[in-house]
Each structure stands twice: as structure tokens, then as C-alpha cells.
């Protein structure tokens, strides 16, 4: 009985490691966009967010039963980010750091991750109209602050 349990745990560990090897890059980029940190430098807050989400996914790995582990990890990351959004208010020099944490979350889920508006609303506990408005406002904010191109040298 104990040997079977150990074999099962080793199999789960191998499966989880394979999942992380394949998905960690995209998930880290998502976390970096959420935290508002620059992509070009180490992103400690994004790494912490990702590690927390991966640890929660690993804790339920044997109970996923056909559920997409990427989706589960992304949901864990979004939920943890939403609960700790106050930590991510100050600008850090990232692409989306000028947006509020809630706008960042909606924009990343909707546009970068491709999550449907209704799914995003259900996950965040918001009406779909609010998610739509947040996304539109975030897009308008990003468009209004585009860097102006430098004039060409003569």
C-alpha cells in the first residue's frame, strides 16, 4: 500500500515538473504583466506570485481529474493577485504599471490570456459590464500615454 502511494507521488511529481517546464515561461510573463514589473529585469514580485500559484496547483494536482492545469494555475495567480493588489499599486517601470491593479488584471486576462469576458467576470466576481468597462478604460489609458517617437536626425 505504501509503495503504491510513493509510486503515485513520484508520478504526480514527474507530471507536475513536465507541466512547469512547458508552462512556466508564459505564466511568468503573465505574472510580470500583472505586477507591473519590467520584463527586461528580474521580477521578484512576479516570481513570488507565480510560485504561490504553482504551489497551490501542486497541492491539488492529484484531484485535477481532467481539469487544465494551466487554467487552474492562471486562476490561482489571478485570485492571489486580486487579494494582494494593494502591494502592486506603486509604479515599477513595467509596461502596464500605470494602470490600476484591477485594470491590469482585466487587461491581462482578456487580451494577453484570451479569457472570455464572461469567464473573467465570473472569476473576479464582477458583472460582465464592469469587466468590459475596465478593459476599455485600460486600453484608452494605454493608448493615451504612448511614447512619442523621437524626430529623425538630419
C-alpha positions, 0 to 999 in steps of 0.5 A: 500500500505504501509503495503504491502511494510513493509510486503515485507521488513520484508520478504526480511529481514527474507530471507536475515538473513536465507541466512547469517546464512547458508552462512556466515561461508564459505564466511568468510573463503573465505574472510580470504583466500583472505586477507591473514589473519590467520584463527586461529585469528580474521580477521578484514580485512576479516570481513570488506570485507565480510560485504561490500559484504553482504551489497551490496547483501542486497541492491539488494536482492529484484531484485535477481529474481532467481539469487544465492545469494551466487554467487552474494555475492562471486562476490561482495567480489571478485570485492571489493577485486580486487579494494582494493588489494593494502591494502592486499599486506603486509604479515599477517601470513595467509596461502596464504599471500605470494602470490600476491593479484591477485594470491590469488584471482585466487587461491581462486576462482578456487580451494577453490570456484570451479569457472570455469576458464572461469567464473573467467576470465570473472569476473576479466576481464582477458583472460582465459590464464592469469587466468590459468597462475596465478593459476599455478604460485600460486600453484608452489609458494605454493608448493615451500615454504612448511614447512619442517617437523621437524626430529623425536626425538630419 
